Amino acid sequence: MKFLLAIAVELVAMFAGDSRLTIGVLAIVATAGLLIGVAGFEPLTGASLLLVGCLILLINNVRRFAASR
């Protein structure tokens, strides 16, 4: 049971560690979901948005971290 609690704590810490990255990923996923579900876009378009959006967010996060060092 302690092992599962330790895993849960690490997962929460991982997602809460960088709030800008977490909010950005959630916004990208929500936007892709809305485009597919509500606006009727093709799933491939949503997948492309997820790929490009997450890559841009990751590159931006790495550049910000490198600039702070």
C-alpha positions as CSV (number, residue, x, y, z in Angstrom):
1,M,0.0,0.0,0.0
2,K,2.9,2.4,0.7
3,F,4.3,1.6,-2.7
4,L,1.0,2.7,-4.4
5,L,0.9,5.9,-2.3
6,A,4.5,6.7,-3.2
7,I,3.6,6.2,-6.9
8,A,0.6,8.5,-6.5
9,V,2.6,11.2,-4.8
10,E,5.2,11.1,-7.5
11,L,2.6,11.4,-10.3
12,V,1.0,14.4,-8.6
13,A,4.4,16.0,-8.1
14,M,5.3,15.4,-11.7
15,F,2.1,17.1,-13.0
16,A,2.2,19.9,-10.4
17,G,5.9,20.5,-10.8
18,D,5.6,22.9,-13.7
19,S,2.2,24.5,-13.8
20,R,2.7,26.3,-17.1
21,L,3.5,23.1,-18.9
22,T,0.6,21.3,-17.2
23,I,-1.9,24.0,-18.1
24,G,-0.5,24.2,-21.7
25,V,-0.9,20.5,-22.3
26,L,-4.4,20.5,-20.8
27,A,-5.3,23.4,-23.1
28,I,-3.9,21.7,-26.2
29,V,-5.8,18.4,-25.4
30,A,-9.0,20.3,-24.7
31,T,-8.7,22.3,-27.9
32,A,-8.1,19.1,-30.0
33,G,-11.0,17.4,-28.3
34,L,-13.3,20.3,-29.0
35,L,-12.2,20.6,-32.6
36,I,-12.9,16.9,-33.2
37,G,-16.1,16.5,-31.0
38,V,-17.9,19.8,-31.5
39,A,-16.5,21.4,-34.7
40,G,-16.5,18.1,-36.6
41,F,-12.8,18.2,-37.7
42,E,-11.1,15.0,-38.8
43,P,-9.3,13.0,-36.0
44,L,-6.1,13.3,-38.0
45,T,-6.3,17.1,-37.7
46,G,-6.7,16.8,-33.9
47,A,-3.8,14.4,-33.8
48,S,-1.7,16.9,-35.8
49,L,-2.7,19.7,-33.4
50,L,-1.7,17.5,-30.4
51,L,1.7,16.7,-32.0
52,V,2.6,20.2,-33.1
53,G,1.2,21.9,-30.0
54,C,3.0,19.6,-27.6
55,L,6.3,19.8,-29.4
56,I,6.1,23.6,-29.5
57,L,5.2,23.6,-25.8
58,L,8.1,21.3,-25.0
59,I,10.6,23.3,-26.9
60,N,9.5,26.5,-25.3
61,N,9.7,24.9,-21.9
62,V,13.3,23.6,-22.5
63,R,14.4,27.0,-23.8
64,R,12.9,28.8,-20.8
65,F,14.7,26.3,-18.5
66,A,18.0,26.7,-20.3
67,A,17.8,30.5,-20.2
68,S,17.2,30.4,-16.4
69,R,20.5,28.5,-15.9
